[in-house]
Amino acid sequence: MKFRASVLLIFASAACFYAQAPSNISPAQLQAVIDLPRDEAVKLRETYKGPLKSAYTRQMATTGKDCLDEINQGQQPYNICMGSKEEQADKDFAIFYNNLQMLCRDQDQLATLQAFHAKWQVYKESAMKATNAAWPDGTGAPGFAIQVYLSLVRDHMRELHEIYGLNISQ
């Protein structure tokens, strides 16, 4: 029983770490949750759902509303505002993705999620290269690039939410 309690404590505290950056969990981390007795696993999974849902809701609520007040104040205030939106999106995505991994049913689902995310990262990098090529200079370039970046991140969150919605809701 002590071992299970310490495992729960380790995983609950790990949810706070997940706010740092998106990273793949190990199969052993997921297996430790899967191997718990059902009632303990359900309780532990609930600790991952709250932060995940909050991060998702926060990003979906701001879609199309980023820095509307600053846009009329000039390019510099807009770019600064968009920079803060980018930072928040990165934090929220990390929370969302890292907690989503802990909600996978099994090792195959985890591996598939991680492979999909890796391919999306390649796509994102390619899209950002195209964006930077389209807007190579000027004061508007940073704000435009962040706008594209936010669209990419939020769309990926929507895709993952749709695909893994059953994991999130149960």
Buried (B, 14 or more C-beta within 10 A) or exposed (E): EEEBEEBBEEBEEBBEEBBEEBEBBEBEBBEBBEEBEEEBBEEBBEBBBEBBBBBBEBBEEBEEEBBEEBBEEEBEBBBBBBBEBBEBBBBBBBBBBBBBBBBBEEEEBBBEBBEBBEEBEEEBEEBBEEBEEEBEEEEEBBBBBBBBBBBBBBEBBBEBBEEBEEBBEE
